[in-house]
Amino acid sequence: MIEVVDSLAEARAVLRRGPAPTALVATMGALHAGHQSLITAARARAAQVAVTVFVNPLQFNNPEDLARYPRTLEADVAACAEAGADLVIAPSVEDVYPTWPELPPTEVHVGPLGSVLEGASRPGHFNGMATVVVALLAALQPDLALFGEKDLQQLAIVRQVVRDLHLPVEIVGVATSREPDGLARSSRNVRLSPEAREAATALWQALRRAQARLDREPQVRGVDLEAEMAAVLLNAGPLVEPDYAVALDAETLAPHPGPVGTAKVALAVAAVVGGVRLIDNLADATASQA
């Protein structure tokens, strides 16, 4: 039987009473099969699995977006139970940030990595994300925390923060969960019209095209892979408005313009499709994704 609590202190007590190791899956709710894949991965690694459902106001630049974000706790608890979680934690904003409605005086600043790619269009987003992640890790003290590779930049920043602040937790990346046609699962997909939903597969097609090029030409330059991906997005029709298509060092997310060779390279794309911003990536394009 899954347990639901609304206090971080109560959740910490529950986890301490139970067996180790403990795993945390941090979410903002509106759970889908992608989130459930994180819970399943956690279940395979840990004796206790906790899921946080918390819509973090520090991650939103636009108050209207925060107000519109879906709150579906009952359905989220059912999804967590189905995937094998033991505990759902749904704290209030005041529980996470004791000074609220005043902004927390202590905030995590993630540096240059938070200002590129997604950070370029969402200023402050990754500082807000890192702040809540540190708060949750400190309050709940899990042995490991799992994050999806679909949000590749978020995963890289979490790893950076945990390393730099010497937090005693293992960060585990979990492969992107996909629909049968390859579209990365996302809470935003429900906002796509049928036509936009079909057009959205261009992101996965762009990544696969670049991967196929890399398989054929291991010494291909990163800039040529970028051009390959950009061409697919640009030719995907009027519903697809490309933002970026980049080849990156898989560890640092620094640009990788030169020959790939044996380097670990990530390929990442972003586009607005039918008014909905979507992202996708191949976290390790040096291994065949076919």
C-alpha positions as CSV (number, residue, x, y, z in Angstrom):
1,M,0.0,0.0,0.0
2,I,1.5,3.3,-1.1
3,E,1.8,6.0,1.6
4,V,1.2,9.7,0.9
5,V,2.5,12.6,3.1
6,D,2.5,16.3,2.7
7,S,5.6,17.2,4.9
8,L,9.2,16.8,4.1
9,A,10.0,16.1,7.8
10,E,7.3,13.4,7.9
11,A,8.7,11.9,4.7
12,R,12.2,11.8,6.1
13,A,11.0,10.0,9.2
14,V,9.2,7.4,7.1
15,L,12.3,6.8,5.0
16,R,14.5,6.5,8.0
17,R,12.2,3.9,9.5
18,G,12.3,1.7,6.4
19,P,15.0,-0.4,4.8
20,A,18.0,1.0,2.8
21,P,18.9,2.0,0.2
22,T,16.4,4.7,-0.6
23,A,15.8,6.2,-4.0
24,L,14.2,9.5,-4.9
25,V,12.3,10.4,-8.1
26,A,11.6,14.2,-8.1
27,T,8.7,15.3,-10.2
28,M,6.4,18.2,-10.7
29,G,3.4,15.9,-11.2
30,A,1.2,15.3,-14.2
31,L,2.9,11.9,-14.4
32,H,3.1,9.8,-17.5
33,A,4.8,6.6,-18.6
34,G,8.2,8.4,-18.7
35,H,8.0,9.2,-15.0
36,Q,6.9,5.6,-14.4
37,S,10.0,4.3,-16.1
38,L,12.1,6.3,-13.6
39,I,10.1,4.8,-10.7
40,T,10.6,1.3,-12.2
41,A,14.3,1.9,-12.5
42,A,14.4,3.1,-8.9
43,R,12.5,0.0,-7.8
44,A,15.2,-2.2,-9.3
45,R,17.9,-0.4,-7.3
46,A,16.4,0.5,-4.0
47,A,14.5,-1.0,-1.0
48,Q,12.4,2.1,-0.7
49,V,11.3,4.4,-3.5
50,A,10.0,7.9,-2.8
51,V,8.4,10.2,-5.4
52,T,8.0,14.0,-4.8
53,V,5.2,15.8,-6.5
54,F,5.9,19.5,-6.2
55,V,5.3,22.2,-8.7
56,N,8.3,24.4,-8.1
57,P,7.5,28.1,-8.5
58,L,11.2,29.0,-8.8
59,Q,11.3,27.2,-12.2
60,F,8.7,29.4,-13.9
61,N,9.5,32.8,-15.5
62,N,5.8,33.4,-16.3
63,P,3.2,33.4,-13.4
64,E,0.5,32.4,-15.9
65,D,2.5,29.2,-16.8
66,L,2.8,28.4,-13.1
67,A,-1.0,28.8,-12.6
68,R,-1.8,26.7,-15.7
69,Y,0.5,23.8,-14.7
70,P,-1.7,20.7,-14.2
71,R,-2.2,19.5,-10.6
72,T,-3.3,15.9,-10.8
73,L,-2.3,14.5,-7.4
74,E,-4.8,11.7,-7.3
75,A,-3.9,10.4,-10.7
76,D,-0.2,10.8,-9.9
77,V,-0.5,8.7,-6.7
78,A,-2.2,6.0,-8.7
79,A,0.6,6.1,-11.4
80,C,3.2,5.9,-8.6
81,A,1.5,2.9,-7.0
82,E,1.3,1.2,-10.4
83,A,5.0,1.7,-11.0
84,G,6.0,0.4,-7.6
85,A,6.7,3.5,-5.5
86,D,6.4,3.2,-1.7
87,L,5.9,6.8,-0.8
88,V,4.5,10.0,-2.5
89,I,5.6,13.3,-1.0
90,A,3.4,16.3,-1.9
91,P,4.6,19.2,0.1
92,S,3.3,22.8,0.1
93,V,5.4,25.6,-1.2
94,E,5.7,26.9,2.4
95,D,7.0,23.5,3.5
96,V,9.8,23.5,0.9
97,Y,10.5,27.3,1.1
98,P,9.9,28.4,4.8
99,T,10.1,32.1,3.9
100,W,7.3,31.9,1.2
101,P,5.7,34.1,-0.2
102,E,9.0,35.9,0.1
103,L,11.6,34.3,-2.2
104,P,14.1,32.0,-0.4
105,P,17.1,34.1,0.6
106,T,19.3,31.1,-0.2
107,E,19.4,30.0,-3.9
108,V,21.7,27.8,-5.9
109,H,23.4,29.4,-8.8
110,V,24.6,26.9,-11.4
111,G,26.9,29.1,-13.5
112,P,27.4,29.1,-17.2
113,L,25.9,25.6,-17.8
114,G,22.5,27.0,-16.8
115,S,22.5,29.9,-19.3
116,V,22.9,27.9,-22.6
117,L,20.5,25.7,-24.6
118,E,17.3,25.6,-22.5
119,G,18.7,28.2,-20.1
120,A,19.0,30.7,-23.0
121,S,15.2,30.8,-23.4
122,R,14.3,30.3,-19.7
123,P,16.5,32.6,-17.7
124,G,16.8,31.5,-14.1
125,H,15.0,28.2,-14.7
126,F,18.0,26.0,-13.8
127,N,18.8,28.0,-10.7
128,G,15.3,27.3,-9.5
129,M,15.5,23.7,-10.4
130,A,18.9,23.3,-8.6
131,T,17.6,25.1,-5.6
132,V,14.6,22.7,-5.1
133,V,16.7,19.6,-5.9
134,V,19.2,20.6,-3.2
135,A,16.4,21.3,-0.8
136,L,14.8,17.9,-1.5
137,L,18.1,16.0,-1.3
138,A,19.0,17.7,2.0
139,A,15.5,17.1,3.6
140,L,15.0,13.5,2.4
141,Q,18.6,12.3,2.4
142,P,18.1,9.5,-0.2
143,D,21.0,7.2,-1.2
144,L,20.3,7.7,-4.9
145,A,18.2,10.0,-7.0
146,L,17.0,9.2,-10.6
147,F,16.6,11.7,-13.4
148,G,15.6,11.2,-17.0
149,E,18.1,11.7,-19.9
150,K,15.5,13.5,-21.9
151,D,16.3,16.6,-19.8
152,L,20.0,16.2,-20.5
153,Q,20.9,19.7,-19.4
154,Q,19.0,19.2,-16.1
155,L,20.8,15.9,-15.5
156,A,24.2,17.5,-16.2
157,I,23.5,20.4,-13.8
158,V,22.2,18.1,-11.0
159,R,25.4,16.1,-11.3
160,Q,27.5,19.3,-11.2
161,V,25.7,20.6,-8.1
162,V,26.0,17.3,-6.3
163,R,29.7,17.1,-7.1
164,D,30.4,20.7,-6.2
165,L,28.5,20.7,-3.0
166,H,29.7,17.2,-1.9
167,L,26.2,15.9,-1.5
168,P,26.2,12.3,-0.4
169,V,23.9,10.9,-3.1
170,E,24.3,8.9,-6.3
171,I,22.7,10.5,-9.3
172,V,21.4,8.0,-11.8
173,G,20.4,8.9,-15.4
174,V,17.6,6.9,-17.0
175,A,17.2,6.5,-20.7
176,T,14.5,8.5,-22.4
177,S,11.1,6.8,-22.5
178,R,9.6,7.0,-26.0
179,E,6.3,6.5,-27.8
180,P,6.2,3.7,-30.4
181,D,6.9,6.3,-33.1
182,G,10.0,7.6,-31.2
183,L,8.5,10.8,-29.7
184,A,10.0,11.4,-26.3
185,R,7.4,11.1,-23.6
186,S,6.7,14.5,-22.0
187,S,3.9,16.1,-20.0
188,R,3.7,18.7,-22.8
189,N,2.7,16.2,-25.4
190,V,-0.9,16.3,-24.3
191,R,-1.0,19.9,-25.5
192,L,-0.2,18.9,-29.1
193,S,-3.0,18.9,-31.7
194,P,-3.2,15.8,-33.8
195,E,-1.4,17.5,-36.6
196,A,1.3,18.9,-34.3
197,R,1.7,15.5,-32.6
198,E,2.5,14.0,-36.0
199,A,4.9,16.8,-36.9
200,A,6.7,16.4,-33.5
201,T,8.3,13.2,-34.6
202,A,10.7,15.4,-36.6
203,L,12.8,15.8,-33.5
204,W,13.4,12.0,-33.2
205,Q,13.9,11.8,-37.0
206,A,16.5,14.5,-36.8
207,L,18.5,12.7,-34.1
208,R,18.3,9.4,-36.0
209,R,19.5,11.0,-39.2
210,A,22.5,12.4,-37.4
211,Q,23.2,9.0,-35.7
212,A,23.0,7.2,-39.0
213,R,25.5,9.7,-40.4
214,L,27.8,9.1,-37.5
215,D,27.5,5.3,-37.9
216,R,28.6,5.7,-41.5
217,E,31.3,8.3,-40.9
218,P,32.8,8.0,-37.4
219,Q,35.1,10.9,-38.1
220,V,32.3,13.2,-39.2
221,R,32.5,16.7,-37.6
222,G,30.0,17.8,-35.0
223,V,29.0,20.8,-37.2
224,D,28.1,18.5,-40.0
225,L,25.9,16.5,-37.6
226,E,24.2,19.7,-36.6
227,A,23.5,20.6,-40.2
228,E,22.0,17.2,-40.7
229,M,19.6,17.6,-37.8
230,A,18.8,21.2,-38.7
231,A,17.8,20.2,-42.2
232,V,15.3,17.7,-40.9
233,L,13.7,20.2,-38.6
234,L,13.6,22.9,-41.3
235,N,12.0,20.6,-43.7
236,A,9.4,19.3,-41.3
237,G,6.7,21.8,-42.2
238,P,5.2,25.0,-40.9
239,L,4.2,23.6,-37.5
240,V,7.9,23.0,-36.5
241,E,9.9,26.0,-35.5
242,P,13.5,24.9,-34.8
243,D,15.4,26.4,-31.9
244,Y,18.7,24.5,-31.8
245,A,20.3,21.3,-33.1
246,V,23.7,20.8,-31.5
247,A,26.5,18.3,-31.0
248,L,27.9,18.5,-27.6
249,D,30.5,16.9,-25.3
250,A,28.4,14.3,-23.5
251,E,30.0,15.1,-20.1
252,T,30.3,18.9,-20.1
253,L,27.7,19.8,-22.7
254,A,30.4,22.1,-24.3
255,P,30.1,22.4,-28.1
256,H,31.8,19.6,-30.1
257,P,32.3,21.1,-33.6
258,G,35.2,18.9,-34.7
259,P,35.6,15.2,-35.7
260,V,33.7,12.9,-33.4
261,G,35.9,9.8,-33.6
262,T,35.8,8.0,-30.2
263,A,34.6,11.0,-28.2
264,K,31.4,10.7,-26.2
265,V,29.0,13.1,-28.0
266,A,25.4,14.1,-27.2
267,L,23.1,15.3,-29.9
268,A,20.3,17.6,-28.7
269,V,17.4,19.3,-30.5
270,A,14.7,21.7,-29.5
271,A,11.7,23.1,-31.4
272,V,8.4,24.8,-30.9
273,V,5.8,22.4,-32.5
274,G,2.3,23.8,-32.9
275,G,3.0,26.3,-30.1
276,V,4.5,23.7,-27.7
277,R,8.2,23.7,-26.9
278,L,9.7,20.2,-27.1
279,I,13.2,18.9,-26.5
280,D,15.0,15.6,-27.3
281,N,18.5,14.2,-27.4
282,L,20.7,11.2,-27.8
283,A,22.7,11.3,-24.6
284,D,25.5,9.0,-26.1
285,A,25.6,9.2,-29.9
286,T,28.8,7.2,-30.1
287,A,26.7,4.0,-29.4
288,S,24.3,2.9,-32.1
289,Q,20.7,3.9,-31.3
290,A,19.2,1.8,-34.0
